[in-house]
């Protein structure tokens, strides 16, 4: 299968579903990662950090088994100031060229407007009557939320947690000290917490946005 993972920033993919990406890659799925913003300009003055984050994303992705990458380069923390159609067009182009069966995207409802805009663009760009997409799924990201994340899918990543940790270690500039949500300890604690809900040691959680099963008899 072809799987498209959409991220608002470089590191969303590993924080939200690094273990699941590794699991999907091990099953011989072809995985394309599309990062919508450069994830830098709101935090750093040095534009060289854009390449640092991009390289970190690629090196992290190699550990997880990501097949290919695209970086749209929209400005960090300013997606809500960009006409929605501009983001939609770029994502639609990726969808048209890659032709994914399943799409994973960031969730809405946290404190990031960038996440919200990417989620909204995903829904528009992945409309079923225009694509072969059978599932759209959002992944959980660490940090404070406006609305609680209510998962209806859990993925056992007990065998993959070590790869998630290794992949995140490539993002040197983004690793924080505990109890920051982007600390190694917090990421592992979150996976343990979702694991207790699923009856496994470590898990990542997701929300199924929609699924199309044309072969299913009603």
N, C-alpha and C positions, 0 to 999 in steps of 0.2 A: 504493500500500500504506500501511497504518497501522503505524507503528513506535513502540514504547514503549521509552524509555531510563530505566532505574532507576539512581539515584545514592544513595549513603549520605549524602554531603555536597555542598553547592554547590561546585563545581569538579571533582568526580570526572568529570563528563560530558566536559568539555573536555580534561582531562588524559588521560583514557583513550581517548576516541574523537572528539575535536573535529573532526579532519579527515574522518573517516568520516561524522559527522553532516552536515557541510557537503556532502559528496558525495551522500548520500542525499537531502538537501533539494533539491539541484540537479536530481535526477531526479524531482522533483515528489511525493515521498513526504510524507505527513503525519506529523510527528514530535511526540510528546508526551514531555516530561521530567517525571519524578516524583522529587523529592528527599525522602528519608525523614527525615533529621535536620536540625536548624537549623544544625549545623556550627559553632557559636559558643561555647556555654556552657562548654565544657572549656578554651577558650583565652582568652576575654575576660570581664571582669566587667561591662562595659557592655552592657546588653541592646539598646542601639541598633544594635549590630553585627549583630544578626539581620536587621534591615532592610537594612543595608549589604550583607551577603552575598546576601540575596534579590535586591536591585536589581542587584547585580553579575551574578548568575546570569541574570537576565532580559536585561540588556544584552548579555552574552556570547552568550546564546542567539539573540538577534536577528541577530547577525553570522553565526552558524552556520545559521540558517534554521529554528530550532525553532518549531513552530506554536503550542504551548500548554504550560502549566506547571501543576504542582501541588506544593505544599509541605506535607508531612505534619507537620512541626514537632516530631518526637520529639527528646528531649535528646541533645546531642552526646556521643559517647564513652560512652553509657550504654545502648545498644540491647540489650546482653546482660543488662541488669537488668530489661528489660521483657518481660512474657509474649509469647512468639512469636506467639501467636494474635492479639494486638492489632495487630501489624505486618502479619500475614497479611491480616486483615480489611480494613485500609486499602488495601493493594495490590490485593486482590481487587476492591474497589470501583472502583479506577481501571481495572483490566482489564475489568470488566463494563461500565463506561460508555464507555471508549474503543474497546474491541474490537480490539486490535492483531493484526496478522498475525505480526509478529516482535518479540521482546523482547530487548533488550540489558541486561545487568546487571553489577555489579561482580564481581570474581573473589574467591574464597576463597583462603586460604593466605598472606596477608601478615600484617603485624603489627597490623592493625586489626580489632578485634572487631566494629565497626560494619559493615565490609565483609562479614565472615563472616555476620552475622545477616541482612543484606539479601540476600545470595546464597541463604541457606537459605529465606528467605521467598519469594523469586522462584520457586524450584523448587516450593514448595507452592502458591503462588497462581496459577501458570501451568499447572497440570495440564491436559493435553490433552483429557481427557474432559469438562472443564468449559468450555473455551474454543475459539476458532478459531485459536489460535496454532500456527504450523507450525515455528517455530524459536526456541530460546532460546540465546543466545550471551553469553559473558562477555568483558569487555574488560580489558586489562592496565592497571594503575596503577603509576606510578613509586614507588620506595622499596624498603626492605628487605623480604624475604619469608621466611617460615618454610619454605614449599615453593616450588620453582621454577615459574614460569609457563611452560607448554609449549604454545605456540600451534599450532593446526592450520588457522588462517585468517589470511591477511595481506591488508590493504587498502592499495593504492597511494594515498598522499595527497600525492604530489609537487606536484600542482596546488593542493592545499588546505592545505598546511602554513602558508602565509602567513595564512590565515583562523584556523587553530588558534592561532597566535601572537597575532593581534589579539584573539581572543576571550578568551584567558587574560589579556591585559593589562588587562581590565576588573576582574579580581580583584586590585586594588591591595594589599589587606591580606594576600594569600596568596603574593605573589611573593617568593621568597627569593634570596639570593646563591649563585652557583655555589661549591661543588659540591652544594648542596642539591638533592634530587630535584624540588622545585617551583621551580627556577630556569629561566629561559628557555633557558639553554645546555643544561641537563640534559634538558629536554623535547625539544629539537631533536636532541640526541645520541642519545636513545633512538629517535626516529623514524628517524634515519640507520642505527642499528644494526639495527633490524628491516627497514629497507630493504635492507641488504646481504644479509640472509637471503632476501629475496623477489626480489632482482635489480632493485630500483628505487631511486630516490634517497631517498625517504621512505616509511615505511609504519607502520601501526598493526597490532597483532597481537591475535588473539582465540582463544577456545576455543569450539568448537561443543559445547554441552551435550547437546542433542538436536534432531533434525529429523524431521518427519512429512511424508511425501510419499504421499498417498493415491492419486495417479494412477500411481505407479510400479509396473510389473509386476515381480514377483519371479521 
